[in-house]
Amino acid sequence: MALKILGGIVGAFIILALVLIVIEHFNTGVNSFTGSENPITGEWCDYGFSAQYQSCCDEDDYSCEICSYNHYDCEDFTDQVDAQSIYDECVDFDTANKDVHDLDRDNDRIACESLLTE
């Protein structure tokens, strides 16, 4: 009898773990940035700090996540348009940290020129 109860409890934990994994996998609508300190007020910003707006970002602001550290290289993109989109968003996001991904190595405001097709 005790083994059946123990087996049921273990089974319930396995199902719960699988449900949590599925939820985490499909939870793409929330910014996953780990946060940073607001240099103006010293408060902790759960979703990062926007230098452009001089305030903490909210959970739906993906600019904070993708523009706060060097995450992309030109090799990560299949076409120049996608690279340019990330470049433009990040340059507009944080004037103190232009081209955080170094996608425009010759500083002509055109990202990943090697991906341009004739």
C-alpha positions as a Markdown table, in Angstrom:
| # | Residue | x | y | z |
|---|---|---|---|---|
| 1 | Met | 0.0 | 0.0 | 0.0 |
| 2 | Ala | 2.8 | 2.4 | 0.9 |
| 3 | Leu | 4.5 | 1.7 | -2.4 |
| 4 | Lys | 1.4 | 2.6 | -4.3 |
| 5 | Ile | 1.1 | 5.9 | -2.5 |
| 6 | Leu | 4.8 | 6.6 | -3.0 |
| 7 | Gly | 4.6 | 5.7 | -6.6 |
| 8 | Gly | 1.6 | 8.1 | -7.0 |
| 9 | Ile | 3.5 | 10.9 | -5.3 |
| 10 | Val | 6.6 | 10.4 | -7.6 |
| 11 | Gly | 4.3 | 10.2 | -10.6 |
| 12 | Ala | 2.7 | 13.5 | -9.6 |
| 13 | Phe | 6.1 | 15.2 | -9.3 |
| 14 | Ile | 7.2 | 13.9 | -12.7 |
| 15 | Ile | 4.0 | 15.3 | -14.3 |
| 16 | Leu | 4.4 | 18.6 | -12.5 |
| 17 | Ala | 8.0 | 18.8 | -13.7 |
| 18 | Leu | 7.0 | 18.1 | -17.3 |
| 19 | Val | 4.3 | 20.8 | -17.1 |
| 20 | Leu | 6.7 | 23.3 | -15.8 |
| 21 | Ile | 9.2 | 22.5 | -18.6 |
| 22 | Val | 6.5 | 23.0 | -21.2 |
| 23 | Ile | 5.3 | 26.2 | -19.7 |
| 24 | Glu | 8.9 | 27.6 | -19.6 |
| 25 | His | 9.5 | 26.5 | -23.2 |
| 26 | Phe | 6.4 | 28.3 | -24.5 |
| 27 | Asn | 6.6 | 31.3 | -22.3 |
| 28 | Thr | 8.2 | 33.6 | -24.9 |
| 29 | Gly | 6.0 | 36.6 | -24.1 |
| 30 | Val | 8.1 | 37.7 | -21.1 |
| 31 | Asn | 11.5 | 39.3 | -21.1 |
| 32 | Ser | 14.0 | 36.9 | -19.6 |
| 33 | Phe | 16.8 | 39.5 | -18.9 |
| 34 | Thr | 18.2 | 39.0 | -15.5 |
| 35 | Gly | 18.2 | 42.6 | -14.5 |
| 36 | Ser | 20.6 | 45.4 | -13.6 |
| 37 | Glu | 20.9 | 48.4 | -11.3 |
| 38 | Asn | 19.4 | 51.8 | -12.2 |
| 39 | Pro | 22.6 | 54.0 | -12.1 |
| 40 | Ile | 20.5 | 57.1 | -11.4 |
| 41 | Thr | 18.4 | 55.9 | -8.4 |
| 42 | Gly | 20.3 | 52.7 | -7.4 |
| 43 | Glu | 17.1 | 50.7 | -7.5 |
| 44 | Trp | 17.2 | 47.2 | -9.0 |
| 45 | Cys | 15.6 | 46.9 | -12.4 |
| 46 | Asp | 14.2 | 43.3 | -12.8 |
| 47 | Tyr | 14.2 | 43.6 | -16.6 |
| 48 | Gly | 17.2 | 45.9 | -17.2 |
| 49 | Phe | 17.8 | 49.6 | -17.4 |
| 50 | Ser | 17.1 | 51.7 | -20.5 |
| 51 | Ala | 19.7 | 54.4 | -20.8 |
| 52 | Gln | 17.6 | 56.0 | -23.6 |
| 53 | Tyr | 14.6 | 56.5 | -21.4 |
| 54 | Gln | 16.6 | 56.7 | -18.1 |
| 55 | Ser | 14.3 | 54.2 | -16.4 |
| 56 | Cys | 13.7 | 50.6 | -15.7 |
| 57 | Cys | 12.4 | 48.4 | -18.5 |
| 58 | Asp | 9.2 | 46.5 | -18.2 |
| 59 | Glu | 8.8 | 42.8 | -18.8 |
| 60 | Asp | 7.6 | 43.2 | -22.4 |
| 61 | Asp | 10.5 | 45.4 | -23.5 |
| 62 | Tyr | 12.7 | 43.0 | -25.5 |
| 63 | Ser | 15.2 | 45.8 | -26.3 |
| 64 | Cys | 16.5 | 45.6 | -22.8 |
| 65 | Glu | 17.2 | 41.9 | -23.2 |
| 66 | Ile | 18.7 | 41.9 | -26.7 |
| 67 | Cys | 20.6 | 45.2 | -26.4 |
| 68 | Ser | 22.1 | 45.0 | -23.0 |
| 69 | Tyr | 25.0 | 42.7 | -23.9 |
| 70 | Asn | 26.8 | 41.3 | -26.9 |
| 71 | His | 24.5 | 38.5 | -27.9 |
| 72 | Tyr | 24.7 | 38.3 | -31.8 |
| 73 | Asp | 27.3 | 38.1 | -34.5 |
| 74 | Cys | 26.7 | 38.4 | -38.2 |
| 75 | Glu | 26.9 | 34.7 | -38.5 |
| 76 | Asp | 23.7 | 34.4 | -36.4 |
| 77 | Phe | 21.7 | 36.0 | -39.2 |
| 78 | Thr | 20.6 | 34.5 | -42.5 |
| 79 | Asp | 20.0 | 37.8 | -44.2 |
| 80 | Gln | 21.1 | 41.4 | -43.8 |
| 81 | Val | 17.6 | 42.8 | -43.2 |
| 82 | Asp | 17.3 | 40.8 | -39.9 |
| 83 | Ala | 20.7 | 42.0 | -38.8 |
| 84 | Gln | 19.9 | 45.6 | -39.7 |
| 85 | Ser | 16.7 | 45.4 | -37.7 |
| 86 | Ile | 18.6 | 44.3 | -34.5 |
| 87 | Tyr | 21.3 | 46.9 | -35.1 |
| 88 | Asp | 18.7 | 49.7 | -35.5 |
| 89 | Glu | 16.8 | 48.7 | -32.5 |
| 90 | Cys | 19.8 | 48.5 | -30.3 |
| 91 | Val | 21.3 | 51.8 | -31.5 |
| 92 | Asp | 18.0 | 53.5 | -30.9 |
| 93 | Phe | 17.7 | 51.7 | -27.5 |
| 94 | Asp | 20.8 | 52.8 | -25.8 |
| 95 | Thr | 22.8 | 55.8 | -27.0 |
| 96 | Ala | 25.6 | 55.0 | -24.5 |
| 97 | Asn | 26.1 | 51.5 | -25.9 |
| 98 | Lys | 25.9 | 51.9 | -29.7 |
| 99 | Asp | 26.2 | 48.7 | -31.7 |
| 100 | Val | 26.5 | 46.5 | -28.7 |
| 101 | His | 26.7 | 43.4 | -31.0 |
| 102 | Asp | 29.4 | 45.0 | -33.3 |
| 103 | Leu | 27.3 | 44.3 | -36.4 |
| 104 | Asp | 28.6 | 47.5 | -38.1 |
| 105 | Arg | 32.4 | 47.1 | -37.9 |
| 106 | Asp | 33.1 | 50.0 | -40.4 |
| 107 | Asn | 30.7 | 52.4 | -38.6 |
| 108 | Asp | 28.7 | 53.3 | -41.7 |
| 109 | Arg | 25.3 | 52.3 | -40.0 |
| 110 | Ile | 24.9 | 49.3 | -42.3 |
| 111 | Ala | 24.9 | 46.0 | -40.3 |
| 112 | Cys | 26.5 | 42.8 | -41.6 |
| 113 | Glu | 27.4 | 44.0 | -45.0 |
| 114 | Ser | 28.8 | 40.6 | -45.8 |
| 115 | Leu | 25.1 | 39.3 | -45.9 |
| 116 | Leu | 24.1 | 41.8 | -48.6 |
| 117 | Thr | 23.3 | 40.2 | -51.9 |
| 118 | Glu | 24.0 | 41.9 | -55.2 |
